[in-house]
């Protein structure tokens, strides 16, 4: 990835996620060489500025959408929904993502955004492990597409996320 594109992505990433829900820059740069990890970027026209991204992990059984964000000045214009719908139409695996608990108006709007895109909210307790030794586990929820997860499938998904994304056995 060209350095200018990385810096544009990094600016959106830094502004879009709380400290405990993102990686350090050095760790993020390392991930770019991981074959399971992909960073899709969305551009304005005429293809000069990164206006959003979808960071994902291609697992054997599902695709994990780890981070999805749109540059602040482009939010609320339907672009995120269009980008997500386009991605869903090209993906042949179940999709999994983490969301904040719907305890605040903005968190509730995020859950509703994904529900409009066909994702199901799974009501099982879930902790996102810390991204680094100084971070904290974060209570989140998992959403899945196209169907809700059974408890057995939920536990299997958590096990894969913990071992392959967060490199822990449990939280």
C-alpha positions in Angstrom: 0.0 0.0 0.0 1.4 3.4 -0.9 2.4 5.5 2.2 0.0 8.3 1.3 -2.9 5.8 1.3 -1.8 4.3 4.6 -1.7 7.7 6.2 -5.2 8.6 4.9 -6.5 5.2 6.2 -4.7 5.8 9.5 -6.3 9.2 10.0 -9.8 7.7 9.6 -8.9 4.7 11.9 -7.6 6.9 14.6 -10.6 9.2 14.7 -13.2 6.4 14.4 -12.4 4.0 17.2 -11.7 4.3 21.0 -8.2 3.4 22.2 -9.1 0.0 23.5 -10.7 -1.0 20.1 -7.7 -0.4 17.9 -4.1 -1.3 17.3 -0.9 0.7 17.6 0.4 2.0 14.2 3.4 -0.4 14.2 1.1 -3.4 14.7 -1.3 -2.2 12.1 1.5 -1.9 9.6 2.7 -5.4 10.4 -0.8 -6.8 9.7 -0.7 -5.6 6.1 1.6 -8.5 5.3 -0.7 -11.1 6.9 -2.4 -13.2 4.2 -5.6 -13.6 6.2 -5.9 -9.8 6.7 -7.2 -7.4 4.0 -7.7 -3.7 4.1 -10.2 -2.5 1.5 -10.2 1.2 0.8 -13.0 3.3 -0.6 -12.2 6.4 -2.6 -13.8 9.6 -3.6 -13.9 10.5 -7.3 -11.6 10.9 -9.1 -9.9 8.3 -6.9 -7.7 10.7 -5.0 -8.6 10.4 -1.4 -9.4 7.4 0.9 -12.9 8.2 2.3 -13.5 4.9 4.1 -12.2 1.4 4.7 -13.2 -2.1 5.6 -10.5 -4.1 7.5 -11.3 -7.8 7.5 -9.9 -11.3 8.2 -10.6 -14.1 5.8 -11.0 -17.1 8.0 -11.7 -20.6 6.7 -15.3 -20.7 8.0 -16.3 -17.0 7.9 -15.1 -13.4 7.2 -14.5 -11.2 10.2 -15.1 -7.5 9.6 -12.8 -6.1 12.2 -13.0 -2.4 11.5 -15.3 -0.4 9.2 -15.3 3.4 9.0 -16.1 6.3 6.8 -14.3 9.7 6.9 -16.3 12.0 9.1 -17.3 14.5 6.4 -18.7 11.7 4.2 -20.9 10.1 6.9 -24.7 10.3 6.8 -24.7 10.2 3.0 -25.5 6.5 2.5 -21.9 5.7 1.4 -21.3 3.2 4.3 -24.4 1.3 3.5 -23.6 1.1 -0.2 -20.0 0.0 0.5 -21.2 -2.7 2.9 -24.0 -3.9 0.6 -21.5 -4.2 -2.3 -19.1 -6.1 -0.1 -21.8 -8.5 1.1 -22.8 -9.2 -2.5 -19.3 -10.3 -3.3 -18.7 -12.4 -0.2 -19.5 -16.1 -0.2 -19.0 -16.7 3.6 -20.9 -15.8 6.7 -19.8 -12.4 8.0 -19.1 -11.6 11.7 -18.4 -8.2 13.3 -18.1 -6.7 16.7 -20.3 -3.8 17.9 -20.5 -1.8 21.1 -23.4 -2.7 23.4 -26.4 -0.6 22.3 -26.4 1.4 25.6 -25.9 4.8 24.0 -27.7 6.6 21.2 -24.7 6.3 18.8 -24.1 2.6 19.7 -27.8 1.9 19.1 -27.6 3.6 15.7 -24.6 1.5 14.7 -26.5 -1.7 15.6 -29.5 -0.5 13.7 -27.2 0.3 10.7 -26.0 -3.3 10.6 -29.5 -4.7 11.1 -30.7 -2.7 8.1 -27.9 -4.4 6.2 -29.3 -7.8 7.3 -27.0 -8.6 10.2 -28.4 -10.3 13.3 -27.5 -9.2 16.8 -26.4 -12.1 18.9 -27.3 -11.8 22.6 -24.4 -13.8 24.0 -21.8 -12.2 26.3 -18.6 -11.4 24.5 -15.4 -9.7 25.5 -13.0 -8.3 22.9 -9.5 -9.1 24.2 -7.1 -6.2 24.6 -5.0 -5.3 21.5 -1.9 -4.9 23.5 -0.5 -5.5 27.0 -1.6 -2.0 28.2 -5.1 -2.3 26.8 -8.3 -3.5 28.4 -10.8 -6.1 27.3 -14.0 -4.5 26.0 -17.5 -5.8 26.5 -19.0 -5.9 23.0 -21.5 -8.0 21.0 -21.1 -10.0 17.9 -23.4 -9.5 14.9 -23.6 -12.1 12.1 -24.8 -12.2 8.5 -26.9 -13.7 7.1 -28.3 -15.5 10.1 -28.0 -15.4 13.9 -25.5 -17.7 15.6 -26.4 -20.7 17.7 -24.6 -20.8 21.0 -22.4 -23.6 19.8 -21.5 -21.6 16.6 -21.0 -18.4 18.7 -18.5 -20.3 20.9 -16.6 -21.6 17.9 -16.5 -18.1 16.3 -15.1 -16.7 19.6 -12.5 -19.4 19.8 -11.3 -18.6 16.2 -11.3 -14.8 16.8 -9.4 -15.2 20.1 -6.7 -17.4 18.6 -6.2 -16.0 15.1 -7.0 -12.3 15.6 -6.2 -11.5 19.2 -3.7 -14.4 19.9 -5.2 -15.4 23.2 -7.0 -18.6 24.4 -9.7 -16.8 26.3 -10.5 -13.5 28.1 
